[in-house]
Amino acid sequence: MRNHKLAGAICFTIIFSLLFETAAISAGPQYNVTIAQWDQQKSFFDDPRPYKNVFSMKKIMPPDVYAKLSCNPEEAKKLWAQVVGFKAPDLVGKIAPEIKPGAYSYKDKDKSAFKELMAPEYYKRFAAQAPPHAGNYSEIKVVPTRQYYWHPRIAEATAKAAVKQDAQGYIIASSYQAGFPFPKPSGPHKGIQVVYNWTKRYIGGDSQHGLQRGKGFAKTLRVDFDTINEFATARLASRVYMEPYGFLDERAKSQGEHRSFNFKQLAPRDLYGNAVSITSYIDPAKFDLLFVYVNSLRRIRRLSATDAQDQAVGQDTIYEDFEGFNQQLSPKRFPYKYKVLAEREYLMPICPENGSAMITSNGELKNLEWERRPVYVIEMEQTDKNFIYSKRIMYIDKETFILHLVENYDQKGRLYRTTENIPSYYSDLGIGGPELHNQRDYIDQHSFLSRVFIYPAAWVQRDAISLRGLAKGAAK
């Protein structure tokens, strides 16, 4: 991270209220998985164990919570197909039909039509693992395309969506209630509609708890950074998956808060307790509230719009790129022009539901399942030359609205950074989200691989995502 001056006034009354406000909401039982428990079931390197068989949600959640958050997969599939208007298996198989389910090596890619079926970035990574970047795939397993779905409560909210846009395509805040706003993107603002489906995502449900282990790789593939992190995310509005429904609390309602993300570093030792808190708003004209807590100095610092472009410690991403893309779509602050480049099938990697996907000690990704997926390819051209990127190209799943890959280009038009989200699903919950992250910096020739364990956490309420929760336990 670039060095920052920690001087600069932060309004005391704002900090006081954010630090010490408590929520009058019953969070329920705090079921969670610790780093130590996770490490016992899954090592970072060379470990193919299906750890999610041990950490299944039915085993982790209290029975009453599981009963509320689980669903009937067949009923959920039927409902979600009605909402989006198709089933993924029905849309694919037309490009390079000769590539059938089975095992393939990178040595096969020039013999078959993989170049036609893979996005360019994936085709490049379908190779033997070698410098300068980690995150290649020397072997892939192609499986039949599956139909994915969201929980019926999310589907029902999406079906009821009657979202309106202004002349520029931005959502009119009062028209959005809940669910994915545009289940069937169309019209002149189709590009921004697709991106909105990601920014209004239900990853992990309405509230989630997560653990992350990550390692940075120099261009020689030497590990130069090792990190352990814990995070919590909560939708503050439009909650339909878990209680409380609607707004999280009165503060969220009065301030028009949309989503909050709290990220705390547990390792390396010199960064222990450092944390980031990001709160976004329903109104596209209202800027995100972004704070950084520096544990060694016991200081909280509010980041400006420029600071939010700084590189996160040890990772090949900026603060506004958490989960691949976490930037507010705004007509005033770094606005974009949106264009649909393609709407077609691509071969995409998916993590097996049992958690058997593996990172090798030399940085290769293995045990993934590759599916033909219907995908939107969206170009976002930045109109402000002061932003770090000139454009982004996003690959978003047409059925799940999950962001598979984002390519970020610098102001000279060079490919700068990429983030790949490799998702997994809880079929019994009707919830999905990234399990592996693959970040690359093509200019500095650095890469960062991480595994995350994300799960719905009904106990994540205001106290878990407030600034007080951000600094909690940091003084150890």
C-alpha positions in Angstrom: 0.0 0.0 0.0 1.3 3.5 -0.7 2.3 5.5 2.3 -0.3 7.9 3.5 -0.3 10.9 5.8 -2.5 10.1 8.7 -3.2 13.7 9.3 -6.4 15.2 8.2 -9.5 16.0 10.2 -12.3 13.4 10.6 -15.4 14.8 12.1 -15.5 13.6 15.8 -19.2 13.3 15.9 -19.3 11.1 12.9 -16.6 8.8 14.2 -18.1 8.7 17.6 -21.5 7.7 16.3 -20.1 5.1 13.9 -17.8 3.6 16.6 -20.2 3.3 19.4 -23.7 2.9 17.8 -25.2 -0.5 18.7 -28.0 -2.3 17.0 -31.2 -3.2 18.9 -31.4 -6.5 16.9 -31.2 -10.0 18.1 -28.4 -11.6 16.1 -29.2 -15.1 17.1 -26.7 -17.9 17.8 -23.2 -17.1 16.5 -22.3 -20.2 14.5 -18.9 -19.8 12.8 -15.8 -21.5 11.6 -12.4 -20.4 12.8 -9.1 -20.2 10.9 -7.7 -23.0 13.1 -10.7 -25.3 12.3 -10.4 -24.5 8.6 -6.7 -25.2 8.6 -7.3 -28.6 10.1 -9.5 -29.5 7.1 -7.8 -27.8 4.2 -4.1 -26.7 3.8 -3.4 -23.9 1.4 -1.1 -25.9 -0.9 -1.4 -29.3 -2.4 -4.5 -30.4 -0.5 -7.4 -32.0 -2.5 -9.5 -32.8 0.6 -13.2 -32.1 0.1 -13.4 -29.9 3.3 -16.9 -28.8 2.7 -18.2 -32.3 3.4 -17.1 -31.5 7.0 -18.1 -27.9 6.9 -21.5 -28.4 5.3 -24.1 -25.8 6.3 -26.4 -28.5 7.7 -23.7 -29.4 10.2 -22.6 -25.9 11.0 -25.9 -24.0 11.3 -28.4 -24.6 14.2 -31.3 -26.7 12.9 -33.8 -23.8 13.1 -31.5 -21.5 11.1 -30.8 -24.1 8.5 -34.5 -24.8 8.1 -35.1 -21.1 7.4 -32.2 -20.7 5.0 -32.3 -23.9 3.0 -34.6 -24.7 0.1 -35.8 -27.5 -2.2 -33.3 -27.4 -5.1 -35.8 -28.7 -7.7 -38.4 -26.1 -6.8 -35.8 -23.4 -6.7 -34.5 -24.4 -10.2 -38.0 -24.2 -11.6 -38.7 -20.8 -10.1 -35.4 -19.3 -11.1 -35.8 -20.5 -14.7 -39.1 -18.6 -14.9 -37.4 -15.5 -13.5 -34.6 -15.3 -16.0 -36.4 -17.0 -18.8 -34.1 -20.0 -19.5 -32.0 -22.8 -18.1 -28.2 -22.6 -18.8 -27.9 -26.1 -20.3 -30.4 -25.1 -23.0 -28.3 -22.1 -24.2 -24.9 -23.8 -24.6 -23.3 -26.4 -26.8 -23.4 -24.6 -30.1 -19.8 -23.3 -30.1 -17.1 -25.9 -30.6 -19.5 -28.8 -30.0 -16.6 -31.3 -30.5 -15.3 -30.4 -27.0 -17.1 -32.9 -24.9 -17.1 -33.5 -21.2 -13.8 -35.1 -20.2 -10.2 -34.5 -19.1 -7.9 -32.3 -21.3 -4.3 -31.2 -21.0 -2.8 -27.9 -22.1 -1.1 -29.9 -24.8 -4.6 -30.5 -26.4 -5.5 -26.8 -26.7 -3.9 -26.2 -30.0 -5.5 -29.4 -31.5 -9.0 -28.6 -30.5 -11.3 -25.6 -30.6 -10.5 -24.3 -27.1 -9.4 -20.9 -28.5 -13.0 -20.5 -29.8 -14.6 -21.7 -26.6 -12.5 -19.9 -24.0 -12.2 -16.2 -23.3 -8.7 -15.0 -24.3 -7.5 -14.6 -20.7 -8.5 -18.2 -19.8 -7.0 -19.6 -23.0 -3.7 -17.9 -22.1 -3.8 -19.5 -18.6 -4.6 -23.0 -20.0 -0.9 -23.7 -19.9 1.9 -25.4 -17.9 2.5 -23.4 -14.7 5.5 -21.2 -15.2 6.7 -17.6 -14.4 5.8 -14.8 -14.4 2.3 -15.5 -13.0 0.7 -18.0 -10.7 -2.8 -19.3 -11.5 -2.5 -21.3 -14.6 -4.3 -24.6 -15.4 -2.3 -27.4 -17.1 -5.2 -29.8 -16.9 -8.9 -29.2 -17.0 -12.0 -31.3 -16.5 -15.0 -30.3 -18.6 -18.3 -31.3 -17.1 -21.9 -31.0 -18.4 -23.4 -27.6 -17.9 -25.5 -27.3 -14.8 -28.5 -25.1 -14.0 -27.8 -22.8 -11.1 -30.4 -20.8 -9.1 -30.9 -18.5 -6.2 -33.0 -19.2 -3.2 -36.8 -18.8 -3.8 -37.1 -15.7 -1.6 -34.4 -14.0 -3.8 -36.1 -15.3 -6.9 -39.5 -14.0 -5.8 -38.1 -10.6 -5.0 -36.4 -10.5 -8.4 -39.6 -11.5 -10.2 -41.4 -8.5 -8.6 -38.7 -6.0 -9.5 -40.0 -3.0 -11.4 -36.8 -0.9 -11.5 -36.7 2.4 -13.3 -33.7 4.1 -14.8 -33.0 7.7 -15.6 -31.9 9.0 -19.0 -28.3 7.9 -18.4 -29.3 4.5 -17.2 -28.7 4.9 -13.5 -31.2 3.3 -11.2 -33.8 5.6 -9.7 -33.3 4.8 -6.1 -36.9 4.9 -5.0 -37.9 2.2 -7.7 -35.6 -0.5 -6.4 -37.0 -2.7 -3.7 -35.1 -6.0 -3.6 -33.7 -8.9 -5.6 -31.6 -8.6 -8.8 -32.9 -5.5 -10.5 -32.7 -6.7 -14.1 -33.3 -10.4 -14.5 -33.7 -10.0 -18.3 -31.5 -7.1 -19.3 -32.6 -5.3 -22.5 -32.8 -2.0 -24.3 -30.3 0.8 -24.7 -29.0 0.5 -21.2 -28.5 -3.2 -21.2 -24.8 -2.9 -20.4 -25.3 -1.0 -17.1 -28.2 -3.3 -16.2 -25.9 -6.3 -16.3 -23.4 -4.6 -14.1 -26.1 -3.5 -11.7 -27.0 -7.2 -11.2 -23.5 -7.7 -9.9 -23.5 -4.6 -7.6 -26.8 -5.7 -6.1 -25.5 -9.2 -5.6 -26.6 -11.7 -2.9 -23.3 -13.4 -2.4 -23.6 -15.4 0.8 -27.2 -14.3 1.2 -28.0 -11.0 3.1 -25.3 -11.4 5.7 -22.1 -13.5 5.4 -19.0 -14.3 7.3 -15.8 -15.3 5.6 -12.3 -16.4 6.0 -9.5 -15.9 3.5 -6.0 -17.3 3.1 -3.8 -15.8 0.4 -0.3 -15.7 -0.9 1.4 -13.3 -3.2 3.8 -14.5 -5.9 6.8 -12.6 -7.4 7.5 -13.0 -11.1 9.8 -15.9 -10.2 6.8 -17.6 -8.4 8.5 -17.1 -5.1 6.0 -16.5 -2.4 6.5 -12.9 -1.2 3.4 -12.3 0.9 1.3 -14.5 3.2 -2.0 -13.3 4.6 -4.9 -14.4 6.7 -8.0 -12.4 6.8 -11.5 -12.4 8.3 -14.5 -10.5 6.9 -18.2 -9.9 7.3 -20.6 -8.4 4.8 -24.2 -7.3 5.3 -26.9 -6.0 3.0 -28.3 -3.1 4.8 -31.4 -2.8 2.6 -33.4 -5.0 0.3 -32.9 -8.0 2.6 -35.1 -11.0 1.6 -33.0 -14.1 2.4 -32.7 -13.8 6.1 -34.1 -11.7 8.9 -34.5 -8.8 9.5 -36.1 -8.3 6.1 -36.1 -5.0 4.3 -33.7 -2.7 6.0 -31.2 -4.0 8.6 -32.2 -1.3 11.1 -33.4 2.3 11.4 -30.0 3.8 10.6 -29.8 1.9 7.3 -33.3 3.2 6.4 -32.7 6.8 7.4 -29.3 7.1 5.7 -30.2 5.0 2.6 -27.4 2.5 3.2 -27.1 -0.4 0.8 -24.2 -2.7 1.7 -21.4 -2.8 4.2 -18.1 -4.7 4.1 -15.7 -5.2 7.0 -12.3 -6.7 6.3 -9.7 -7.4 9.0 -6.2 -8.7 8.7 -5.0 -11.4 11.0 -1.6 -12.1 9.4 1.2 -11.2 8.7 2.0 -10.2 12.2 3.1 -6.6 11.4 -0.3 -6.0 9.8 -2.4 -7.8 12.5 -5.6 -5.8 13.3 -5.5 -3.5 10.3 -8.9 -3.3 8.8 -11.1 -1.8 6.1 -14.8 -0.8 6.3 -16.8 0.1 3.2 -20.4 1.2 3.2 -22.3 1.9 -0.1 -25.6 3.7 -0.6 -28.8 3.2 -2.5 -28.5 6.7 -4.1 -26.0 6.5 -7.0 -25.0 10.1 -6.3 -24.0 9.4 -2.7 -20.3 8.3 -2.5 -19.2 5.2 -0.6 -18.0 5.7 3.0 -14.6 4.0 3.2 -12.5 3.8 6.4 -9.1 2.2 7.1 -8.1 1.3 10.7 -4.3 1.2 11.3 -3.9 -0.9 14.4 -0.3 0.0 15.2 -1.3 3.7 15.4 -4.8 3.1 16.8 -6.0 5.5 14.1 -9.1 5.4 11.8 -8.7 7.2 8.5 -11.4 8.1 6.0 -10.3 7.5 2.4 -11.1 10.0 -0.3 -12.2 9.1 -3.8 -8.5 9.2 -4.9 -7.3 7.1 -1.9 -9.8 4.4 -2.8 -7.7 3.7 -5.9 -4.7 2.7 -3.8 -3.4 -0.9 -3.9 -4.6 -3.1 -1.1 -1.7 -4.5 1.0 -0.1 -7.5 -0.6 -2.8 -7.9 -3.2 -3.0 -7.0 -6.9 -6.2 -5.0 -6.6 -7.5 -1.6 -5.3 -9.9 -1.0 -2.5 -12.8 -0.5 -4.9 -12.1 -3.9 -6.5 -12.9 -6.1 -3.5 -14.8 -9.2 -4.8 -13.7 -8.2 -8.3 -15.7 -5.0 -8.6 -17.1 -3.0 -5.7 -17.3 0.5 -7.2 -20.4 2.6 -6.9 -22.0 3.3 -10.3 -22.2 7.1 -10.2 -23.0 9.8 -12.7 -20.6 12.2 -10.9 -17.7 10.2 -9.5 -15.7 8.4 -12.2 -18.7 7.6 -14.5 -18.4 5.0 -17.2 -19.8 4.4 -20.7 -21.3 0.9 -21.0 -21.2 -1.4 -24.0 -22.2 -5.1 -24.5 -19.3 -6.6 -26.4 -20.7 -10.1 -26.5 -23.5 -12.4 -25.2 -22.4 -16.0 -25.8 -21.2 -19.2 -24.2 -17.7 -19.6 -22.7 -15.9 -22.4 -20.9 -15.7 -21.2 -17.3 -14.1 -22.8 -14.2 -16.3 -23.7 -11.2 -15.2 -25.0 -7.8 -16.7 -28.4 -6.9 -19.3 -28.0 -4.2 -17.3 -30.3 -1.8 -14.3 -28.0 -1.6 -11.8 -30.2 -3.4 -10.4 -27.5 -5.6 -6.7 -27.2 -5.0 -3.8 -24.7 -5.3 -0.4 -26.4 -5.8 2.9 -25.2 -4.2 4.0 -23.7 -7.5 0.8 -21.7 -7.8 -1.2 -23.9 -10.2 -5.0 -24.3 -9.9 -6.3 -27.9 -10.0 -9.5 -30.0 -9.5 -11.7 -27.4 -11.0 -14.8 -28.2 -13.1 -15.1 -26.4 -16.3 -18.6 -25.7 -17.7 -20.0 -24.0 -20.8 -21.7 -21.0 -19.3 -23.8 -18.3 -20.9 -21.9 -15.1 -20.4 -22.3 -11.3 -20.9 -19.1 -9.5 -21.8 -19.4 -5.8 -20.8 -17.0 -3.0 -21.6 -16.9 -0.1 -19.1 -15.1 2.9 -20.6 -14.0 5.4 -18.0 -14.8 9.0 -18.9 -12.5 10.6 -16.2 -8.8 10.5 -17.0 -8.0 10.9 -13.3 -9.1 7.3 -12.6 -6.5 4.6 -12.5 -8.1 2.5 -15.2 -9.2 3.6 -18.7 -11.6 0.7 -19.1 -12.8 -2.5 -17.5 -14.0 -5.6 -19.3 -16.3 -7.8 -17.2 -17.4 -11.4 -17.8 -20.7 -11.9 -16.0 -22.7 -15.1 -15.8 -26.0 -14.7 -17.5 -27.8 -17.1 -15.2 -26.3 -16.3 -11.8 -25.1 -12.7 -12.5 -21.8 -13.7 -10.8 -18.7 -11.9 -12.0 -16.3 -14.5 -13.4 -13.5 -12.2 -14.6 -12.7 -8.5 -14.8 -9.8 -7.1 -16.9 -8.6 -3.6 -16.0 -6.7 -1.5 -18.4 -4.4 1.5 -17.5 -4.7 4.9 -19.0 -2.3 3.9 -21.8 -4.6 1.1 -22.8 -2.4 -1.7 -21.5 -3.8 -4.7 -19.6 -3.0 -3.8 -16.0 -4.7 -6.0 -13.5 -7.2 -8.9 -13.7 -9.3 -10.5 -11.0 -10.8 -13.9 -11.5 -13.6 -15.1 -9.2 -14.0 -18.9 -9.3 -17.4 -19.6 -7.7 -18.9 -22.5 -5.8 -22.4 -23.1 -4.7 -24.5 -24.3 -1.8 -27.1 -26.2 -3.7 -29.1 -26.8 -0.5 -29.2 -23.1 0.3 -29.7 -21.6 -3.2 -26.6 -19.4 -2.6 -23.4 -19.0 -4.5 -20.2 -17.0 -4.4 -16.4 -17.0 -5.1 -14.2 -19.6 -3.5 -10.9 -19.0 -5.3 -9.5 -15.6 -6.3 -6.8 -15.2 -8.9 -5.4 -11.7 -9.2 -2.7 -10.7 -11.7 -0.7 -7.5 -12.2 0.6 -7.6 -15.8 2.7 -4.4 -15.5 4.5 -5.3 -12.2 4.4 -9.0 -13.0 2.9 -10.1 -9.7 0.1 -12.4 -8.8 -2.0 -13.2 -5.7 -4.0 -16.4 -5.1 -6.5 -16.8 -2.3 -9.1 -19.2 -1.0 -12.1 -17.9 0.8 -14.7 -19.8 2.8 -17.9 -17.8 2.7 -21.2 -18.8 4.3 -24.5 -17.2 5.2 -24.3 -15.8 8.8 -27.5 -14.7 10.2 -25.7 -13.4 13.3 -23.8 -10.7 11.2 -25.7 -7.6 12.2 -24.7 -3.9 12.8 -22.1 -4.6 15.5 -20.2 -7.0 13.2 -19.9 -4.5 10.3 -19.5 -1.2 12.3 -16.2 0.5 12.9 -16.4 -0.7 16.5 -16.5 -4.2 15.1 -13.7 -3.3 12.7 -11.3 -2.5 15.6 -12.6 -5.2 18.0 -9.9 -7.4 19.3 -7.2 -5.5 17.4 -5.3 -4.5 20.5 -4.2 -8.1 21.3 
